[in-house]
Amino acid sequence: MGRRAALFILFAATALAVMAALSRPGVPQDRALAPGPRGTGPIIVAVLGTSLTKRASWPDRFAGGLSECLGREVQVTRVARANANSRWGLAEAERVAASRPDLVLIEFALADADLTDGVWPGESRSNHRAIIEAIRERRPDVRIVLMTTNPVGGLHRLKRAFLGPYYRVYRDLADELGAGLLDAWPRWPGTASIPDGVHPAPEAEAQIVVSPLLTLVAPGFGAVCG
């Protein structure tokens, strides 16, 4: 084996090891909303995201659970588009704020991590910061939750080889900006319930997302749910 071939193999092995290390989910690092008043009247929830949000069943199930827990009407609005990343999300921030939400849930990390049509981690961080700031400027009392979502399988693991760092951006931003965080990524046991490697089966996804989301959102509305 020639020197160049050996160096290439060493480089490839090192790169794969780094990718594997960066893609380990660890344990969930949820961040609950800060305690808030109980309040009365309807709650408006806006979910801003990608095709994961557009096709999911969990937003409606979450709304039903929150309504039952709080004894208040909960309305859900989805602002979501297939193949959208956080650039699109930033362009839609004013539209989200105009819906006068009490709670905004945001997920773009999986799309941002796409090596073919995503954005670099630094831009992802700045876009999300700008989204949150734009919504808070119009709605100062809004509660905001960032959401890591699912792992990916098959060839999509190559397209999103550095998915882990994008999810870690969410963990960092939640602490930095005082937002809530649902860290669903570590909760997935694998990709068996993700048939195409990207989009989870809605029922499996709802079972993973709804209960912990209720638990961390409820304090912001003066309650304990789960």
N, C-alpha and C positions, 0 to 999 in steps of 0.2 A: 504494500500500500504506500502510495506516494505521500509526501509531506502535506501537499495541498488537500488531498482527500482526507487525511487524518485530521487536519485542522477543521475542515468542513464538518466532519462527523462530530468532533468535539464541540464546535459552535452550535450545531443543531441539537445535540444532547443537552447542552447548557440552556439553550433557548427553551426547549421543551420543559426542562426542570423549573425554570423561572415561571413559565406560563402556568404550570401545574400549581406552583406555590401561590401565585397571585390569584388563582381561581378557587382556593379553598375557602368555603363560606364561614368556617368557625362556628360560633354560637350566635343566636339572635341578639341584637343590640337595640331592641325597641326603645323608643323614647316617648313616654306618655305626655299628653298635653298638660300644661299647667292647670291647676284647679281654677274653675270659673263658676259663675253663678248658675243656678238651676234654670231660671228663665221660664217663659211660657210662650205659647204660639208656635207656628210652624218653623222647622229648621230646613234651610236650603243647603244641600250638599252639591258641590260641583266636583266632578272627577275629570281631570285634565291629563290626557295621555295618548297612547298609541292604539294599535289594533288590539292589544291585550285588554284595554279598557272597553273598546268598542264592542267586542264580542263576549265579554265576560258576564256571568250571572251574579258574581259576588256583590256588585254595587246595590242591586235591588234587595238582595238578602241582608246585606249590612243595614240598609235603610229600614227594613222591616224590623230587624233586631233592635236598632237604636230607638225606633218609634215605640216599640213594646217596652223597652227599658225606661225611657224617659216619660212615657205617657204623652207624647207630643207627635204631631204630624211631621214626617220627614219626607222631603221632596228631593229627588236626584236629577241632576242635569249632567249629561256626558258631553264633554268637548274633546273629541277624540278622532284620530284619523290614522288609517293604515300607512305605514312607512314614514310616519312623522317622527322627527326628533325634537330636541329642545329648542332649536331655532324656530320651528313652527309653534311650539308651545309659548315662546316669548311673544310671537306675533299675536297669539290668541289671549294673552293675559288680560288685556283691556276688556275683551268680550266676557271673560270669566268674571272679572270684577263687576261688570255691568249687570250680571245676573243676581247681584246682591247676596252672595253666599255667606253662610255662617261657618262653613267648613269647606276647605278645598283639599282634595287628595291629588297628588301629582306622581306620575310615573313616566319617565323617558329614558332611564338609564340603559335599559336593554337595547333600545334603538340607537342611542348615542354611541354605544360600544361597537356597533357594526363597522368593520374596517372598510367596507365599500361605500357606504353612504351615511355614516355617522359623523360625529365631531370628536375632536381631541378632548382629553379629560379636562384640560384647563378651560376650554370653551364651554364644556358641559357644566363645569362649576360656575362660571360667570353667567351663563344663560339661566341656570336655576336660581342663582342669587337675584338676578334681574326680574325673573318671573315673580318671585316672592315679594320683592320690593314693590313692583308695579301693582300687585293685588292689594298689598297692605296700604299703599298710598291712597287707594280708593276705599278700602274697607279696613280701617285700622284695628277693629276688634275681631277680624276673621281668624279662625283657627286653621292652621296649615299642617298637613301631614305628607311627608315624602315616603314613597313606598319602593323598597327593593322588591323585585318580583321573582321570577323563576330562573333556574339554570337552563342551559340549552344543550341539545344533543346532536349527534350526527355531524354533518358537515358544518352546521352552524357553530359548532365549538371552535372551528378554525376562523370563521368570520368574526367571532366575538371572543377571540383568544384572551383578551384582557378585560373581560366582563367584571371580574372581581374589583379592580381599582375604580370602576365607574360606580359600583354599588357602595364602595367605601367613601366616595365623594358624598353620597347621600348621608352616610353616618356622620361625616365631619360637618356638613352643612346644617344638619339638624341641631347639633350642639352649638355651632357658631351663631345661628340665626334664631334659636329658640323655637324651632319647629318640632312637631311630632315626627316620629319615625316608626313605620312598620317594616321590620327587617324580615321579610318573608323568605328570602333566599336560603338561609340555613335550614329552614323548616322542610324543604323538599327532600324526600328520601331518595330521589333519583329522577330520571326522565321517562319512566315507564308511562306516566300519565300525560306525556307531552308528545302526541303522535307525530307531529311534523318537526319536532325538535325545537320549536319556538313557542307555539300557542298551546297552553295547557287545556286539557279537558275541563270544561267549565265547572262541573260538579266537584272534581278533585281540587281545583283551584279554590273554590268557595270554602271547602272544608279546611283548607290551610289558612285562608285569609280572614274569614269573617269573625271568628271568636277573638283572636288577638287584637284585631282592629277595634272591635267594640270595647275591649278592655282598656286600650290606650287612649281612645277618643273620649270615653265617658267622663273622665275627670274634668275635661274642658267644659262640660255642660252640667257640672255639679252632681255627678252620679257615679255609681259603681255598676258596671255591666260586665257580662262575660258569658 
